[in-house]
Amino acid sequence: MSTQAGRLSVTDLARCEHCAVLRVSGELDQNCEQFFLRAIGTRVLSGHRHLVLDVTALTFCDSRGLNCLLAARWLLQRREGLLLLAGPGRRLSDLLIQTGSDELLPCHSTVRGALEALPPHHRPVWPPPAHDDEAATAPPAACAADWDRAGG
């Protein structure tokens, strides 16, 4: 599922009962903050207590965008979960360091690296299985540990 508002899109890449991996693309600023917070809130309300945000395609993030990330972290932390960033670019990394937010928002170079920070039974299958009619795929609610036990 992919949703878009203005210059920001949020796309589901993988998920399981406990975690969702989302690609955040475009610009995270005042114009898109409500859209972003609703998108994150929807995933949390559906039961995901860990979110991995693939931010490799995030081209802009200002102080309002940073506040959105911190709000998402706060929400997940209240549910004993984590917000993990994967693939932040130089500008986002600099913003996090300059504001001290790098201590609050763990960054990893890849989605796989971010997922490895979670307990194995909370990780979705990564990379996601191919989606063609002939391929056997894990159901959307399968976690990597379940998929491994099933022989996937």
N, C-alpha and C positions, 0 to 999 in steps of 0.2 A: 504494500500500500504506500502510495506517495501522496503527500499533500503539499500545497504551495500557496503562499501568500506574498504578493509583491515580489521581492527579490530573494526570498528564502523558501527552500523546500526541505521537507523532512520525509525520508524514505525508510521504510522498514527493510532491513537486510536479512535479519535472522532473529528468531525468538524461541524461548522455551518458557516454562512455567514461571521461572524466577527472573529472567533477564531478556532484554531486547537490545539488539544492535540496530542503531539508526544512523543513516547518513544525513548530515546537516550540510546543505549546500547553499551558497549565496551569501547574503549579507544579514547579519544578526545585529539589528539596531532598534531604535525606538519605533520605527515603522512596522516592525515584524514581531515585537516582543510579545504581544498578546497571542498571536498565532503560535509562536514557539512555546509559550507557557501552556496553552491549551493542548498542543500536541504532546508535550511531556506529561501533563496531567492525565490525559487519556490513557497513556501507556501505564502510568502508575496505578490509576484506578482499575485497570484491567488485571492487576496483580503483579506486574513487574517491579521488583524492588531493587534491581540493578539495571542501570542503563549504560551502554557503551555508545558514545557518540563518535562516529567517524567524521572528523572535521577536516579531512584533507581537502575538501572542496569548499570550505568556508572561506570566502574571499575577504570578508570584512567583519570585524567585531569591535564595537566601541564600548564605552563604559556601561551603556544600557544593556548591551548584549552580555557583557561580563556579569552584570547583576542577574540576568536571566539564568546564566549557568550556575551562579551561586544559589539562586532560589531553587533550581532543580536539585542541586546537591542537598540543600536543607530539607526539601521534601523527602528525598530518598533516605537521608540519614534518619529522619523521624520514623521510617519504616525499616530501620536497621539494614539499609541498602547502600549502594555506592553509585556515584556518577564517575565514569572513567572516560577520558578523552583519548582518542586514537588519531595520530597523525597531525598534530597541530603544526601549522606553518610558522615561519619565523615571526611574523607580526603578532599572531595570537600568543606564541610562546613568550615574546617580549612583554606583551601586556600582562600576562600572568605573573611573570617574574617581577616586573616593575611595581605591581600592586600587592605582591606577596600572596597572590591567589594560587601560585604554583604549589603551595603547601596544602591547599584545600582541594584542589582539582587535580588529581593524579593524571599525568600524561604518559602515554606510551606511543612508541613509534608506529605500531601497527594494531589492528583490531585483535589479531591473535595474541599479541603481547598484553593487551588490556584484558582479554578474556582469561589469560593465565593468572591474573591477579585474583580471580574469583574461585571459590570452591568448585571442584570438577562437576558436582551435581547441580550447579547453578549456571553452567555454561551452555549456550545453544551450540548446535553443530556448526563448526566453522572450518573451512568455508561452507556456505550453504550448498546443499546438493543441487545438481542441475535440475531444471524444471522442464524436462521433455516427457512426452507421453509414455515412452518406453522405459525410462529410468526409474528405479526404485528410489523413492524419496522419503525422508523422515517426515512424519506429520508435524505441523507447525508447533505443537506443544512439546515435542521431544527435546530433551536436553542431551548434550553430548554423551553423558554417562549412559543414558537409556539407549541411545543409538549404538554405542559401542557394545553394550550387552546384547543387543539384537543382531549384531554382526554387520552393522552398516559401515 
